[in-house]
Amino acid sequence: NASKWLLTLLDKEDESQGYTTSPEVFSQMIQGIEFATRKSGDKTLLGIALEIFSKLQSSRHHLDAISYKCLLQIGNRTLTGPSNRKGRNKFNHTVIASCCEDGLLSKDFMSVLSNTSFQKNLGTGELRAIGEKYFSNWPLPNNWHRNVKPHHFVPSKKDCAIFLSQQSQD
């Protein structure tokens, strides 16, 4: 399995045996898991994605906006239903806060938040809590998107307004 291969590669890199990883390896693996969750909501996929994401965070590489977007999608496809509500809410707040803290809040991330299936999975109360905590004041802090390149991938007031208007319609 790909995650075991990555862990082996990282171990060899740590042992200074001439092996190196690239940030694309991590990002593409997370994207692959996101793709797999479109067909299967298996929670083990979230565990694998979190392990890879954690390895990326602790590596010499920088995180990217795509990995955050995919992680948010993976969590919300695998943490479905009322029995997962508390864990899903905590997961979402953690991912959103980390994304903002790392300066990687992007238009793509906002589009996931505005996605109808994402919003149905959360429910009105949680959507309002996210909206009020993160997106109700404009402009957003510059440090929330400081690492998003090129600049046209930075969320606009319209992107936030779309999210806020959709969550208030429920």
C-alpha positions in Angstrom: 0.0 0.0 0.0 1.2 3.5 -0.8 1.2 4.8 2.7 3.5 2.0 3.8 5.8 2.8 0.9 5.9 6.5 1.9 6.8 5.6 5.5 9.6 3.3 4.3 10.9 6.1 2.1 10.8 8.5 5.0 12.7 6.0 7.2 15.4 5.6 4.6 15.6 9.4 4.2 16.1 9.7 7.9 18.9 7.2 7.8 20.6 9.4 5.1 20.7 6.6 2.6 20.4 9.0 -0.4 16.6 8.8 -0.6 14.5 11.9 -0.7 10.8 12.7 -0.8 9.2 15.5 -2.7 6.2 17.5 -1.4 4.3 16.3 -4.4 4.4 12.7 -3.1 2.6 13.7 0.0 0.1 15.9 -1.8 -0.7 13.4 -4.5 -1.2 10.6 -2.0 -3.7 12.8 -0.1 -5.4 13.7 -3.4 -5.6 10.0 -4.2 -7.3 9.3 -0.9 -9.7 12.1 -1.5 -10.6 10.5 -4.8 -11.1 7.1 -3.1 -13.6 8.7 -0.6 -15.8 9.7 -3.5 -16.7 6.0 -3.8 -16.1 4.8 -0.2 -16.6 6.5 3.1 -14.4 4.0 4.8 -13.0 5.7 8.0 -9.7 3.9 7.6 -9.1 6.3 4.7 -9.3 9.2 7.0 -6.7 7.6 9.3 -4.3 7.0 6.4 -4.8 10.6 5.2 -4.2 12.0 8.7 -1.0 10.0 9.0 0.3 11.2 5.6 -0.7 14.8 6.5 1.1 14.6 9.8 4.2 13.3 8.1 4.0 16.2 5.6 3.7 18.6 8.5 6.7 17.2 10.3 8.8 16.9 7.1 11.2 19.5 5.7 8.5 20.4 3.1 5.8 23.0 3.3 2.1 22.2 3.4 0.0 23.3 0.5 -3.6 24.5 0.1 -4.6 21.4 -1.9 -3.7 19.1 0.9 -5.9 21.1 3.3 -8.8 21.1 0.9 -8.5 17.4 0.3 -8.2 16.6 4.0 -11.4 18.6 4.7 -13.2 16.6 2.0 -11.9 13.3 3.3 -13.0 14.0 6.8 -16.5 15.0 5.8 -17.0 12.0 3.5 -15.9 9.6 6.2 -17.3 11.2 9.3 -21.0 11.1 8.3 -24.2 10.6 10.2 -25.4 11.7 13.6 -23.1 9.3 15.5 -20.1 11.1 14.1 -21.4 14.7 14.6 -19.1 15.6 17.6 -16.0 14.2 16.0 -16.8 15.8 12.6 -17.4 19.2 14.2 -14.1 19.0 16.1 -12.3 17.8 12.9 -13.7 20.7 10.9 -12.7 23.3 13.4 -9.3 21.8 13.7 -8.7 21.7 10.0 -10.1 25.2 9.4 -8.0 26.7 12.2 -4.8 24.9 11.1 -5.4 26.0 7.5 -5.8 29.6 8.5 -2.9 29.4 10.9 -0.7 28.1 8.1 -1.8 30.9 5.8 -3.3 28.5 3.3 -7.0 29.5 3.2 -7.8 29.4 -0.5 -10.7 29.8 -2.9 -10.7 26.0 -3.3 -11.0 25.5 0.4 -13.9 28.0 0.6 -15.6 26.2 -2.3 -15.5 22.9 -0.3 -17.2 24.7 2.6 -19.8 26.1 0.3 -20.5 22.7 -1.3 -24.1 21.5 -0.8 -23.1 17.9 0.2 -20.6 19.3 2.7 -23.2 21.6 4.2 -25.9 18.9 4.4 -23.4 16.7 6.3 -22.8 19.4 8.9 -26.2 20.8 9.6 -27.3 24.4 10.2 -25.9 24.9 13.8 -22.4 23.8 12.9 -22.4 25.8 9.7 -23.5 28.9 11.6 -20.7 28.3 14.2 -18.1 28.0 11.4 -19.4 31.1 9.6 -19.5 33.2 12.7 -16.1 32.1 14.0 -14.1 32.3 10.8 -15.8 34.2 8.0 -18.3 36.8 9.3 -15.7 39.7 9.4 -14.3 41.2 6.3 -11.6 41.5 5.3 -10.2 38.2 6.4 -6.8 38.5 8.2 -4.0 38.6 5.6 -2.0 36.0 7.5 -4.8 33.4 6.8 -3.9 33.4 3.1 -0.3 34.7 3.1 1.0 31.5 1.6 -1.6 31.1 -1.2 0.0 31.6 -4.6 -0.9 32.9 -7.2 -2.9 35.7 -5.6 -6.1 35.0 -7.6 -6.5 31.8 -5.4 -7.0 34.0 -2.3 -10.6 33.9 -1.2 -12.6 37.0 -2.0 -15.4 38.7 -0.1 -17.8 37.1 -2.6 -16.4 33.6 -1.7 -17.1 34.2 2.0 -20.5 35.7 1.2 -21.5 32.6 -0.8 -20.7 30.4 2.2 -22.5 32.7 4.6 -25.6 33.1 2.4 -25.8 29.3 1.9 -25.5 28.4 5.5 -28.2 30.9 6.5 -30.7 29.5 4.0 -31.1 26.3 5.9 
